[in-house]
């Protein structure tokens, strides 16, 4: 007995044919968009790699700068008070050089700002004692 | 303000040159950063468009399926 061959009727075949063709077209466009996305990502990765090279370049220049500068711990240098320089007579000014600790700036009188501050603290202490 | 420190003029010039080179590279880095940001925006836009395309295809396939499920 031959096997029965069955058929299925399709309502509106043209609509379905059109739908299938449009879907195929959309799928191709979908794949094209994916290729565009891939290209953008590839360029982004290339730019990031470029940035990494620039960063490495800058990092290599820093020791070069450091090597040219004197190896002095700035924190151990004596402080240079600008206000003291303004108050003292000109002949008493000296620019301190590294290794010249014996050349100290003579302190003849307190700068006016520090004197005022000291007077203010004194007054405040007196006010507190009254209160 | 700390005590001034003195360096040889030649070394000072070398330091100045090195700093100029660093500044130039920093400018290059800024340009690259700008491009990366542009690409990020473009990528996000394409990703959105890709997603919309996917949704449209899904819809069409559903329509085909529903059309096929109404037999004569």
N, CA and C atoms of all chains as a GROMACS GRO file, in nm:
protein
  609
    1UNK      N    1   0.085  -0.119   0.000
    1UNK     CA    2   0.000   0.000   0.000
    1UNK      C    3   0.089   0.124   0.000
    2UNK      N    4   0.069   0.208  -0.101
    2UNK     CA    5   0.156   0.328  -0.105
    2UNK      C    6   0.123   0.418   0.013
    3UNK      N    7   0.229   0.485   0.067
    3UNK     CA    8   0.208   0.575   0.181
    3UNK      C    9   0.129   0.695   0.131
    4UNK      N   10   0.042   0.741   0.216
    4UNK     CA   11  -0.040   0.856   0.178
    4UNK      C   12   0.043   0.981   0.183
    5UNK      N   13   0.042   1.058   0.077
    5UNK     CA   14   0.112   1.188   0.076
    5UNK      C   15   0.010   1.293   0.110
    6UNK      N   16   0.040   1.360   0.216
    6UNK     CA   17  -0.055   1.462   0.261
    6UNK      C   18  -0.007   1.602   0.224
    7UNK      N   19  -0.097   1.692   0.202
    7UNK     CA   20  -0.064   1.832   0.169
    7UNK      C   21  -0.132   1.925   0.266
    8UNK      N   22  -0.072   2.036   0.284
    8UNK     CA   23  -0.127   2.139   0.372
    8UNK      C   24  -0.159   2.260   0.287
    9UNK      N   25  -0.275   2.311   0.300
    9UNK     CA   26  -0.314   2.430   0.224
    9UNK      C   27  -0.262   2.555   0.292
   10UNK      N   28  -0.213   2.650   0.215
   10UNK     CA   29  -0.162   2.775   0.273
   10UNK      C   30  -0.253   2.888   0.229
   11UNK      N   31  -0.302   2.956   0.328
   11UNK     CA   32  -0.386   3.073   0.304
   11UNK      C   33  -0.296   3.190   0.263
   12UNK      N   34  -0.334   3.263   0.160
   12UNK     CA   35  -0.255   3.380   0.116
   12UNK      C   36  -0.107   3.347   0.096
   13UNK      N   37  -0.072   3.268   0.000
   13UNK     CA   38   0.069   3.230  -0.021
   13UNK      C   39   0.159   3.348  -0.057
   14UNK      N   40   0.099   3.445  -0.129
   14UNK     CA   41   0.181   3.562  -0.167
   14UNK      C   42   0.224   3.642  -0.045
   15UNK      N   43   0.135   3.648   0.053
   15UNK     CA   44   0.168   3.720   0.177
   15UNK      C   45   0.286   3.652   0.247
   16UNK      N   46   0.279   3.521   0.248
   16UNK     CA   47   0.386   3.444   0.312
   16UNK      C   48   0.516   3.455   0.233
   17UNK      N   49   0.503   3.447   0.101
   17UNK     CA   50   0.623   3.459   0.016
   17UNK      C   51   0.688   3.596   0.038
   18UNK      N   52   0.607   3.698   0.041
   18UNK     CA   53   0.656   3.835   0.064
   18UNK      C   54   0.723   3.844   0.203
   19UNK      N   55   0.657   3.783   0.301
   19UNK     CA   56   0.710   3.784   0.438
   19UNK      C   57   0.846   3.716   0.446
   20UNK      N   58   0.859   3.604   0.377
   20UNK     CA   59   0.986   3.529   0.377
   20UNK      C   60   1.096   3.611   0.308
   21UNK      N   61   1.060   3.673   0.195
   21UNK     CA   62   1.160   3.754   0.122
   21UNK      C   63   1.203   3.875   0.204
   22UNK      N   64   1.109   3.940   0.267
   22UNK     CA   65   1.140   4.058   0.349
   22UNK      C   66   1.225   4.018   0.470
   23UNK      N   67   1.193   3.905   0.527
   23UNK     CA   68   1.273   3.856   0.640
   23UNK      C   69   1.416   3.826   0.596
   24UNK      N   70   1.431   3.769   0.478
   24UNK     CA   71   1.567   3.741   0.424
   24UNK      C   72   1.644   3.870   0.407
   25UNK      N   73   1.572   3.970   0.352
   25UNK     CA   74   1.636   4.102   0.331
   25UNK      C   75   1.678   4.161   0.466
   26UNK      N   76   1.588   4.153   0.565
   26UNK     CA   77   1.618   4.206   0.698
   26UNK      C   78   1.735   4.133   0.763
   27UNK      N   79   1.742   4.005   0.739
   27UNK     CA   80   1.852   3.926   0.796
   27UNK      C   81   1.986   3.968   0.737
   28UNK      N   82   1.985   3.996   0.606
   28UNK     CA   83   2.109   4.041   0.541
   28UNK      C   84   2.150   4.176   0.597
   29UNK      N   85   2.052   4.266   0.614
   29UNK     CA   86   2.081   4.398   0.673
   29UNK      C   87   2.130   4.385   0.816
   30UNK      N   88   2.074   4.288   0.885
   30UNK     CA   89   2.114   4.259   1.023
   30UNK      C   90   2.262   4.218   1.027
   31UNK      N   91   2.300   4.132   0.934
   31UNK     CA   92   2.439   4.086   0.927
   31UNK      C   93   2.532   4.201   0.885
   32UNK      N   94   2.483   4.290   0.798
   32UNK     CA   95   2.564   4.406   0.758
   32UNK      C   96   2.588   4.498   0.878
   33UNK      N   97   2.485   4.516   0.959
   33UNK     CA   98   2.498   4.601   1.079
   33UNK      C   99   2.600   4.537   1.175
   34UNK      N  100   2.594   4.406   1.183
   34UNK     CA  101   2.687   4.335   1.269
   34UNK      C  102   2.831   4.356   1.223
   35UNK      N  103   2.853   4.353   1.090
   35UNK     CA  104   2.987   4.378   1.035
   35UNK      C  105   3.034   4.520   1.068
   36UNK      N  106   2.940   4.615   1.061
   36UNK     CA  107   2.972   4.755   1.093
   36UNK      C  108   3.011   4.767   1.241
   37UNK      N  109   2.936   4.697   1.324
   37UNK     CA  110   2.965   4.697   1.468
   37UNK      C  111   3.102   4.636   1.496
   38UNK      N  112   3.132   4.531   1.425
   38UNK     CA  113   3.263   4.466   1.440
   38UNK      C  114   3.376   4.562   1.403
   39UNK      N  115   3.354   4.636   1.292
   39UNK     CA  116   3.455   4.733   1.246
   39UNK      C  117   3.475   4.843   1.350
   40UNK      N  118   3.366   4.892   1.408
   40UNK     CA  119   3.375   4.998   1.510
   40UNK      C  120   3.452   4.945   1.631
   41UNK      N  121   3.421   4.825   1.672
   41UNK     CA  122   3.489   4.767   1.789
   41UNK      C  123   3.637   4.745   1.760
   42UNK      N  124   3.668   4.704   1.637
   42UNK     CA  125   3.809   4.682   1.601
   42UNK      C  126   3.885   4.815   1.606
   43UNK      N  127   3.821   4.922   1.558
   43UNK     CA  128   3.887   5.053   1.562
   43UNK      C  129   3.904   5.100   1.705
   44UNK      N  130   3.803   5.072   1.786
   44UNK     CA  131   3.810   5.110   1.927
   44UNK      C  132   3.928   5.038   1.995
   45UNK      N  133   3.944   4.911   1.966
   45UNK     CA  134   4.056   4.834   2.024
   45UNK      C  135   4.190   4.890   1.977
   46UNK      N  136   4.194   4.930   1.849
   46UNK     CA  137   4.318   4.988   1.793
   46UNK      C  138   4.352   5.119   1.863
   47UNK      N  139   4.251   5.201   1.888
   47UNK     CA  140   4.272   5.329   1.956
   47UNK      C  141   4.317   5.307   2.100
   48UNK      N  142   4.261   5.208   2.166
   48UNK     CA  143   4.300   5.177   2.304
   48UNK      C  144   4.446   5.130   2.308
   49UNK      N  145   4.485   5.051   2.206
   49UNK     CA  146   4.624   5.004   2.198
   49UNK      C  147   4.718   5.125   2.177
   50UNK      N  148   4.671   5.220   2.095
   50UNK     CA  149   4.750   5.343   2.068
   50UNK      C  150   4.768   5.422   2.198
   51UNK      N  151   4.661   5.430   2.274
   51UNK     CA  152   4.663   5.502   2.402
   51UNK      C  153   4.761   5.438   2.498
   52UNK      N  154   4.764   5.306   2.495
   52UNK     CA  155   4.854   5.231   2.582
   52UNK      C  156   5.000   5.263   2.547
   53UNK      N  157   5.028   5.276   2.417
   53UNK     CA  158   5.164   5.309   2.371
   53UNK      C  159   5.202   5.449   2.420
   54UNK      N  160   5.108   5.544   2.410
   54UNK     CA  161   5.134   5.681   2.455
   54UNK      C  162   5.161   5.682   2.605
   55UNK      N  163   5.081   5.608   2.677
   55UNK     CA  164   5.096   5.600   2.822
   55UNK      C  165   5.233   5.543   2.859
   56UNK      N  166   5.275   5.436   2.791
   56UNK     CA  167   5.407   5.374   2.815
   56UNK      C  168   5.519   5.472   2.783
   57UNK      N  169   5.496   5.549   2.676
   57UNK     CA  170   5.594   5.650   2.634
   57UNK      C  171   5.614   5.754   2.743
   58UNK      N  172   5.502   5.805   2.796
   58UNK     CA  173   5.506   5.906   2.902
   58UNK      C  174   5.574   5.848   3.025
   59UNK      N  175   5.538   5.726   3.056
   59UNK     CA  176   5.594   5.658   3.174
   59UNK      C  177   5.746   5.644   3.163
   60UNK      N  178   5.795   5.625   3.040
   60UNK     CA  179   5.939   5.609   3.020
   60UNK      C  180   6.012   5.744   3.028
   61UNK      N  181   5.939   5.854   3.004
   61UNK     CA  182   6.002   5.987   3.006
   61UNK      C  183   6.021   6.037   3.149
   62UNK      N  184   5.938   5.991   3.242
   62UNK     CA  185   5.944   6.041   3.380
   62UNK      C  186   6.080   6.010   3.445
   63UNK      N  187   6.133   5.888   3.436
   63UNK     CA  188   6.265   5.863   3.495
   63UNK      C  189   6.375   5.950   3.432
   64UNK      N  190   6.358   5.980   3.302
   64UNK     CA  191   6.454   6.066   3.231
   64UNK      C  192   6.458   6.204   3.297
   65UNK      N  193   6.338   6.257   3.327
   65UNK     CA  194   6.330   6.388   3.392
   65UNK      C  195   6.390   6.380   3.533
   66UNK      N  196   6.353   6.273   3.603
   66UNK     CA  197   6.403   6.254   3.741
   66UNK      C  198   6.555   6.246   3.744
   67UNK      N  199   6.613   6.180   3.642
   67UNK     CA  200   6.758   6.161   3.642
   67UNK      C  201   6.832   6.293   3.621
   68UNK      N  202   6.767   6.389   3.554
   68UNK     CA  203   6.832   6.517   3.528
   68UNK      C  204   6.823   6.613   3.645
   69UNK      N  205   6.725   6.587   3.733
   69UNK     CA  206   6.708   6.676   3.848
   69UNK      C  207   6.795   6.629   3.965
   70UNK      N  208   6.839   6.720   4.054
   70UNK     CA  209   6.924   6.679   4.166
   70UNK      C  210   6.847   6.589   4.262
   71UNK      N  211   6.919   6.492   4.318
   71UNK     CA  212   6.854   6.396   4.407
   71UNK      C  213   6.855   6.449   4.550
   72UNK      N  214   6.763   6.541   4.577
   72UNK     CA  215   6.755   6.603   4.710
   72UNK      C  216   6.616   6.578   4.763
   73UNK      N  217   6.609   6.540   4.888
   73UNK     CA  218   6.479   6.524   4.952
   73UNK      C  219   6.432   6.664   4.994
   74UNK      N  220   6.334   6.715   4.924
   74UNK     CA  221   6.287   6.853   4.946
   74UNK      C  222   6.240   6.873   5.090
   75UNK      N  223   6.188   6.765   5.150
   75UNK     CA  224   6.134   6.779   5.286
   75UNK      C  225   6.243   6.810   5.388
   76UNK      N  226   6.366   6.770   5.359
   76UNK     CA  227   6.475   6.792   5.456
   76UNK      C  228   6.538   6.931   5.442
   77UNK      N  229   6.500   7.003   5.334
   77UNK     CA  230   6.555   7.138   5.316
   77UNK      C  231   6.495   7.233   5.419
   78UNK      N  232   6.577   7.329   5.468
   78UNK     CA  233   6.520   7.425   5.564
   78UNK      C  234   6.417   7.512   5.496
   79UNK      N  235   6.315   7.549   5.572
   79UNK     CA  236   6.208   7.632   5.518
   79UNK      C  237   6.258   7.774   5.499
   80UNK      N  238   6.217   7.836   5.390
   80UNK     CA  239   6.252   7.972   5.356
   80UNK      C  240   6.128   8.056   5.378
   81UNK      N  241   6.130   8.137   5.485
   81UNK     CA  242   6.012   8.215   5.519
   81UNK      C  243   6.013   8.345   5.441
   82UNK      N  244   5.918   8.364   5.353
   82UNK     CA  245   5.911   8.484   5.268
   82UNK      C  246   5.888   8.607   5.352
   83UNK      N  247   5.809   8.594   5.459
   83UNK     CA  248   5.779   8.710   5.542
   83UNK      C  249   5.905   8.758   5.615
   84UNK      N  250   5.988   8.667   5.657
   84UNK     CA  251   6.115   8.703   5.722
   84UNK      C  252   6.202   8.780   5.626
   85UNK      N  253   6.202   8.739   5.500
   85UNK     CA  254   6.283   8.804   5.397
   85UNK      C  255   6.238   8.949   5.380
   86UNK      N  256   6.109   8.973   5.390
   86UNK     CA  257   6.056   9.108   5.370
   86UNK      C  258   6.092   9.197   5.489
   87UNK      N  259   6.093   9.145   5.610
   87UNK     CA  260   6.114   9.223   5.731
   87UNK      C  261   6.263   9.259   5.753
   88UNK      N  262   6.352   9.166   5.724
   88UNK     CA  263   6.494   9.185   5.757
   88UNK      C  264   6.559   9.283   5.659
   89UNK      N  265   6.662   9.358   5.704
   89UNK     CA  266   6.735   9.448   5.613
   89UNK      C  267   6.800   9.368   5.502
   90UNK      N  268   6.830   9.436   5.389
   90UNK     CA  269   6.879   9.369   5.268
   90UNK      C  270   7.009   9.294   5.292
   91UNK      N  271   7.106   9.353   5.369
   91UNK     CA  272   7.237   9.289   5.387
   91UNK      C  273   7.227   9.159   5.466
   92UNK      N  274   7.119   9.136   5.531
   92UNK     CA  275   7.107   9.013   5.609
   92UNK      C  276   7.045   8.899   5.528
   93UNK      N  277   7.001   8.927   5.405
   93UNK     CA  278   6.942   8.823   5.321
   93UNK      C  279   7.049   8.734   5.265
   94UNK      N  280   7.026   8.603   5.270
   94UNK     CA  281   7.118   8.508   5.207
   94UNK      C  282   7.036   8.397   5.147
   95UNK      N  283   7.074   8.355   5.025
   95UNK     CA  284   7.005   8.242   4.964
   95UNK      C  285   7.075   8.115   5.012
   96UNK      N  286   7.006   8.033   5.083
   96UNK     CA  287   7.066   7.912   5.137
   96UNK      C  288   7.091   7.812   5.025
   97UNK      N  289   7.211   7.756   5.022
   97UNK     CA  290   7.248   7.656   4.922
   97UNK      C  291   7.256   7.519   4.989
   98UNK      N  292   7.237   7.418   4.910
   98UNK     CA  293   7.248   7.286   4.970
   98UNK      C  294   7.387   7.263   5.029
   99UNK      N  295   7.391   7.212   5.150
   99UNK     CA  296   7.519   7.184   5.217
   99UNK      C  297   7.576   7.306   5.287
  100UNK      N  298   7.505   7.414   5.295
  100UNK     CA  299   7.558   7.534   5.363
  100UNK      C  300   7.476   7.564   5.485
  101UNK      N  301   7.467   7.463   5.575
  101UNK     CA  302   7.384   7.480   5.695
  101UNK      C  303   7.439   7.588   5.787
  102UNK      N  304   7.576   7.618   5.778
  102UNK     CA  305   7.635   7.715   5.870
  102UNK      C  306   7.589   7.858   5.840
  103UNK      N  307   7.544   7.884   5.719
  103UNK     CA  308   7.498   8.018   5.683
  103UNK      C  309   7.352   8.033   5.721
  104UNK      N  310   7.326   8.079   5.842
  104UNK     CA  311   7.188   8.092   5.887
  104UNK      C  312   7.147   8.238   5.881
  105UNK      N  313   7.019   8.262   5.856
  105UNK     CA  314   6.967   8.398   5.848
  105UNK      C  315   6.947   8.448   5.992
  106UNK      N  316   7.014   8.558   6.033
  106UNK     CA  317   6.999   8.605   6.172
  106UNK      C  318   6.862   8.664   6.194
  107UNK      N  319   6.799   8.625   6.308
  107UNK     CA  320   6.664   8.669   6.338
  107UNK      C  321   6.674   8.782   6.438
  108UNK      N  322   6.658   8.910   6.394
  108UNK     CA  323   6.673   9.021   6.487
  108UNK      C  324   6.542   9.054   6.558
  109UNK      N  325   6.433   9.052   6.484
  109UNK     CA  326   6.304   9.077   6.547
  109UNK      C  327   6.196   8.995   6.478
  110UNK      N  328   6.085   8.975   6.556
  110UNK     CA  329   5.976   8.896   6.501
  110UNK      C  330   5.906   8.974   6.391
  111UNK      N  331   5.861   8.906   6.285
  111UNK     CA  332   5.786   8.976   6.182
  111UNK      C  333   5.658   9.032   6.239
  112UNK      N  334   5.610   9.139   6.179
  112UNK     CA  335   5.492   9.207   6.234
  112UNK      C  336   5.370   9.116   6.237
  113UNK      N  337   5.353   9.034   6.135
  113UNK     CA  338   5.236   8.945   6.130
  113UNK      C  339   5.238   8.849   6.248
  114UNK      N  340   5.354   8.788   6.273
  114UNK     CA  341   5.365   8.693   6.385
  114UNK      C  342   5.344   8.764   6.517
  115UNK      N  343   5.394   8.889   6.527
  115UNK     CA  344   5.379   8.967   6.650
  115UNK      C  345   5.232   8.994   6.678
  116UNK      N  346   5.161   9.034   6.574
  116UNK     CA  347   5.018   9.061   6.588
  116UNK      C  348   4.942   8.936   6.630
  117UNK      N  349   4.982   8.823   6.569
  117UNK     CA  350   4.916   8.698   6.603
  117UNK      C  351   4.939   8.662   6.748
  118UNK      N  352   5.059   8.683   6.792
  118UNK     CA  353   5.094   8.655   6.933
  118UNK      C  354   5.014   8.745   7.026
  119UNK      N  355   5.001   8.871   6.989
  119UNK     CA  356   4.923   8.965   7.071
  119UNK      C  357   4.776   8.924   7.076
  120UNK      N  358   4.726   8.880   6.961
  120UNK     CA  359   4.586   8.836   6.951
  120UNK      C  360   4.562   8.715   7.040
  121UNK      N  361   4.654   8.620   7.036
  121UNK     CA  362   4.641   8.499   7.119
  121UNK      C  363   4.642   8.538   7.267
  122UNK      N  364   4.726   8.634   7.300
  122UNK     CA  365   4.737   8.682   7.437
  122UNK      C  366   4.604   8.742   7.483
  123UNK      N  367   4.546   8.824   7.397
  123UNK     CA  368   4.418   8.889   7.429
  123UNK      C  369   4.309   8.784   7.446
  124UNK      N  370   4.308   8.687   7.356
  124UNK     CA  371   4.206   8.581   7.363
  124UNK      C  372   4.219   8.501   7.493
  125UNK      N  373   4.341   8.475   7.533
  125UNK     CA  374   4.364   8.403   7.658
  125UNK      C  375   4.308   8.484   7.776
  126UNK      N  376   4.331   8.616   7.771
  126UNK     CA  377   4.284   8.703   7.879
  126UNK      C  378   4.132   8.708   7.883
  127UNK      N  379   4.071   8.710   7.764
  127UNK     CA  380   3.924   8.710   7.754
  127UNK      C  381   3.867   8.582   7.811
  128UNK      N  382   3.932   8.470   7.782
  128UNK     CA  383   3.885   8.340   7.832
  128UNK      C  384   3.892   8.336   7.983
  129UNK      N  385   3.998   8.397   8.037
  129UNK     CA  386   4.014   8.394   8.183
  129UNK      C  387   3.908   8.480   8.250
  130UNK      N  388   3.866   8.588   8.180
  130UNK     CA  389   3.760   8.674   8.234
  130UNK      C  390   3.628   8.600   8.231
  131UNK      N  391   3.601   8.537   8.120
  131UNK     CA  392   3.474   8.463   8.103
  131UNK      C  393   3.476   8.342   8.195
  132UNK      N  394   5.751   7.805   5.201
  132UNK     CA  395   5.832   7.796   5.078
  132UNK      C  396   5.969   7.737   5.110
  133UNK      N  397   6.016   7.638   5.034
  133UNK     CA  398   6.142   7.571   5.070
  133UNK      C  399   6.260   7.642   5.002
  134UNK      N  400   6.380   7.611   5.053
  134UNK     CA  401   6.502   7.674   5.003
  134UNK      C  402   6.521   7.643   4.855
  135UNK      N  403   6.564   7.740   4.774
  135UNK     CA  404   6.583   7.712   4.631
  135UNK      C  405   6.697   7.614   4.609
  136UNK      N  406   6.682   7.531   4.505
  136UNK     CA  407   6.783   7.433   4.467
  136UNK      C  408   6.834   7.472   4.329
  137UNK      N  409   6.964   7.456   4.307
  137UNK     CA  410   7.022   7.498   4.179
  137UNK      C  411   7.064   7.377   4.097
  138UNK      N  412   7.038   7.384   3.964
  138UNK     CA  413   7.081   7.279   3.871
  138UNK      C  414   7.158   7.342   3.757
  139UNK      N  415   7.242   7.262   3.692
  139UNK     CA  416   7.320   7.312   3.577
  139UNK      C  417   7.225   7.348   3.464
  140UNK      N  418   7.265   7.449   3.391
  140UNK     CA  419   7.179   7.500   3.281
  140UNK      C  420   7.150   7.391   3.178
  141UNK      N  421   7.252   7.312   3.145
  141UNK     CA  422   7.233   7.207   3.043
  141UNK      C  423   7.126   7.107   3.089
  142UNK      N  424   7.136   7.069   3.215
  142UNK     CA  425   7.038   6.972   3.268
  142UNK      C  426   6.899   7.035   3.271
  143UNK      N  427   6.893   7.161   3.309
  143UNK     CA  428   6.766   7.235   3.313
  143UNK      C  429   6.702   7.234   3.175
  144UNK      N  430   6.784   7.257   3.073
  144UNK     CA  431   6.732   7.259   2.934
  144UNK      C  432   6.681   7.120   2.896
  145UNK      N  433   6.755   7.017   2.938
  145UNK     CA  434   6.712   6.879   2.906
  145UNK      C  435   6.577   6.850   2.972
  146UNK      N  436   6.563   6.895   3.096
  146UNK     CA  437   6.437   6.874   3.170
  146UNK      C  438   6.323   6.945   3.097
  147UNK      N  439   6.349   7.068   3.054
  147UNK     CA  440   6.247   7.146   2.982
  147UNK      C  441   6.204   7.074   2.854
  148UNK      N  442   6.302   7.022   2.782
  148UNK     CA  443   6.273   6.949   2.657
  148UNK      C  444   6.190   6.824   2.686
  149UNK      N  445   6.229   6.752   2.791
  149UNK     CA  446   6.157   6.629   2.827
  149UNK      C  447   6.013   6.661   2.866
  150UNK      N  448   5.996   6.770   2.941
  150UNK     CA  449   5.860   6.810   2.982
  150UNK      C  450   5.777   6.848   2.860
  151UNK      N  451   5.839   6.916   2.764
  151UNK     CA  452   5.766   6.953   2.641
  151UNK      C  453   5.721   6.828   2.567
  152UNK      N  454   5.808   6.726   2.565
  152UNK     CA  455   5.772   6.600   2.497
  152UNK      C  456   5.656   6.532   2.568
  153UNK      N  457   5.660   6.534   2.701
  153UNK     CA  458   5.551   6.474   2.779
  153UNK      C  459   5.420   6.547   2.749
  154UNK      N  460   5.428   6.679   2.744
  154UNK     CA  461   5.307   6.760   2.717
  154UNK      C  462   5.250   6.727   2.580
  155UNK      N  463   5.340   6.708   2.483
  155UNK     CA  464   5.296   6.675   2.345
  155UNK      C  465   5.224   6.539   2.346
  156UNK      N  466   5.282   6.443   2.417
  156UNK     CA  467   5.221   6.309   2.423
  156UNK      C  468   5.086   6.314   2.494
  157UNK      N  469   5.075   6.402   2.594
  157UNK     CA  470   4.947   6.417   2.664
  157UNK      C  471   4.842   6.472   2.570
  158UNK      N  472   4.883   6.562   2.482
  158UNK     CA  473   4.790   6.616   2.382
  158UNK      C  474   4.746   6.504   2.286
  159UNK      N  475   4.842   6.421   2.246
  159UNK     CA  476   4.810   6.306   2.159
  159UNK      C  477   4.708   6.215   2.228
  160UNK      N  478   4.732   6.192   2.357
  160UNK     CA  479   4.642   6.105   2.434
  160UNK      C  480   4.501   6.163   2.437
  161UNK      N  481   4.491   6.296   2.450
  161UNK     CA  482   4.358   6.362   2.454
  161UNK      C  483   4.284   6.336   2.324
  162UNK      N  484   4.357   6.345   2.210
  162UNK     CA  485   4.294   6.323   2.078
  162UNK      C  486   4.242   6.179   2.069
  163UNK      N  487   4.324   6.085   2.115
  163UNK     CA  488   4.285   5.943   2.108
  163UNK      C  489   4.163   5.917   2.198
  164UNK      N  490   4.162   5.980   2.316
  164UNK     CA  491   4.049   5.964   2.408
  164UNK      C  492   3.920   6.012   2.343
  165UNK      N  493   3.935   6.126   2.273
  165UNK     CA  494   3.818   6.186   2.206
  165UNK      C  495   3.762   6.088   2.102
  166UNK      N  496   3.855   6.029   2.027
  166UNK     CA  497   3.813   5.933   1.922
  166UNK      C  498   3.747   5.809   1.984
  167UNK      N  499   3.802   5.764   2.095
  167UNK     CA  500   3.745   5.646   2.162
  167UNK      C  501   3.603   5.676   2.210
  168UNK      N  502   3.583   5.795   2.263
  168UNK     CA  503   3.448   5.834   2.306
  168UNK      C  504   3.351   5.840   2.189
  169UNK      N  505   3.401   5.892   2.076
  169UNK     CA  506   3.316   5.897   1.955
  169UNK      C  507   3.277   5.756   1.912
  170UNK      N  508   3.375   5.666   1.915
  170UNK     CA  509   3.349   5.527   1.874
  170UNK      C  510   3.253   5.458   1.970
  171UNK      N  511   3.265   5.493   2.097
  171UNK     CA  512   3.173   5.436   2.198
  171UNK      C  513   3.030   5.476   2.167
  172UNK      N  514   3.012   5.604   2.134
  172UNK     CA  515   2.878   5.655   2.100
  172UNK      C  516   2.826   5.585   1.975
  173UNK      N  517   2.914   5.575   1.874
  173UNK     CA  518   2.876   5.509   1.749
  173UNK      C  519   2.838   5.363   1.775
  174UNK      N  520   2.915   5.299   1.861
  174UNK     CA  521   2.891   5.157   1.892
  174UNK      C  522   2.755   5.140   1.960
  175UNK      N  523   2.727   5.229   2.054
  175UNK     CA  524   2.599   5.221   2.125
  175UNK      C  525   2.482   5.243   2.028
  176UNK      N  526   2.502   5.336   1.937
  176UNK     CA  527   2.398   5.365   1.839
  176UNK      C  528   2.374   5.243   1.749
  177UNK      N  529   2.484   5.183   1.702
  177UNK     CA  530   2.473   5.065   1.614
  177UNK      C  531   2.410   4.947   1.688
  178UNK      N  532   2.446   4.936   1.815
  178UNK     CA  533   2.393   4.826   1.896
  178UNK      C  534   2.242   4.840   1.910
  179UNK      N  535   2.198   4.963   1.930
  179UNK     CA  536   2.054   4.992   1.940
  179UNK      C  537   1.983   4.959   1.810
  180UNK      N  538   2.045   5.002   1.699
  180UNK     CA  539   1.985   4.976   1.566
  180UNK      C  540   1.981   4.826   1.538
  181UNK      N  541   2.084   4.756   1.579
  181UNK     CA  542   2.094   4.611   1.561
  181UNK      C  543   1.983   4.538   1.637
  182UNK      N  544   1.961   4.589   1.757
  182UNK     CA  545   1.858   4.531   1.843
  182UNK      C  546   1.719   4.552   1.782
  183UNK      N  547   1.696   4.672   1.728
  183UNK     CA  548   1.566   4.704   1.666
  183UNK      C  549   1.544   4.614   1.544
  184UNK      N  550   1.652   4.594   1.468
  184UNK     CA  551   1.645   4.508   1.349
  184UNK      C  552   1.605   4.366   1.389
  185UNK      N  553   1.664   4.321   1.497
  185UNK     CA  554   1.636   4.187   1.546
  185UNK      C  555   1.489   4.173   1.585
  186UNK      N  556   1.439   4.276   1.650
  186UNK     CA  557   1.298   4.276   1.693
  186UNK      C  558   1.205   4.272   1.572
  187UNK      N  559   1.244   4.348   1.466
  187UNK     CA  560   1.161   4.352   1.343
  187UNK      C  561   1.157   4.217   1.275
  188UNK      N  562   1.274   4.151   1.269
  188UNK     CA  563   1.281   4.019   1.206
  188UNK      C  564   1.197   3.919   1.286
  189UNK      N  565   1.210   3.928   1.415
  189UNK     CA  566   1.134   3.839   1.503
  189UNK      C  567   0.984   3.853   1.478
  190UNK      N  568   0.940   3.976   1.461
  190UNK     CA  569   0.799   4.008   1.437
  190UNK      C  570   0.753   3.947   1.304
  191UNK      N  571   0.835   3.962   1.201
  191UNK     CA  572   0.800   3.911   1.067
  191UNK      C  573   0.791   3.758   1.069
  192UNK      N  574   0.885   3.697   1.138
  192UNK     CA  575   0.885   3.551   1.146
  192UNK      C  576   0.758   3.504   1.219
  193UNK      N  577   0.719   3.577   1.321
  193UNK     CA  578   0.596   3.543   1.395
  193UNK      C  579   0.476   3.553   1.303
  194UNK      N  580   0.474   3.657   1.219
  194UNK     CA  581   0.364   3.675   1.124
  194UNK      C  582   0.357   3.558   1.024
  195UNK      N  583   0.475   3.518   0.978
  195UNK     CA  584   0.480   3.404   0.883
  195UNK      C  585   0.427   3.279   0.951
  196UNK      N  586   0.472   3.261   1.072
  196UNK     CA  587   0.430   3.142   1.148
  196UNK      C  588   0.280   3.139   1.170
  197UNK      N  589   0.225   3.255   1.204
  197UNK     CA  590   0.080   3.260   1.230
  197UNK      C  591   0.004   3.241   1.098
  198UNK      N  592   0.059   3.294   0.988
  198UNK     CA  593  -0.005   3.274   0.857
  198UNK      C  594  -0.004   3.126   0.820
  199UNK      N  595   0.103   3.058   0.849
  199UNK     CA  596   0.115   2.917   0.816
  199UNK      C  597   0.024   2.831   0.904
  200UNK      N  598  -0.004   2.881   1.020
  200UNK     CA  599  -0.085   2.800   1.112
  200UNK      C  600  -0.235   2.808   1.083
  201UNK      N  601  -0.272   2.889   0.982
  201UNK     CA  602  -0.412   2.897   0.942
  201UNK      C  603  -0.430   2.820   0.812
  202UNK      N  604  -0.446   2.689   0.824
  202UNK     CA  605  -0.453   2.610   0.701
  202UNK      C  606  -0.587   2.628   0.630
  203UNK      N  607  -0.582   2.598   0.503
  203UNK     CA  608  -0.706   2.603   0.423
  203UNK      C  609  -0.791   2.479   0.455
   0.00000   0.00000   0.00000
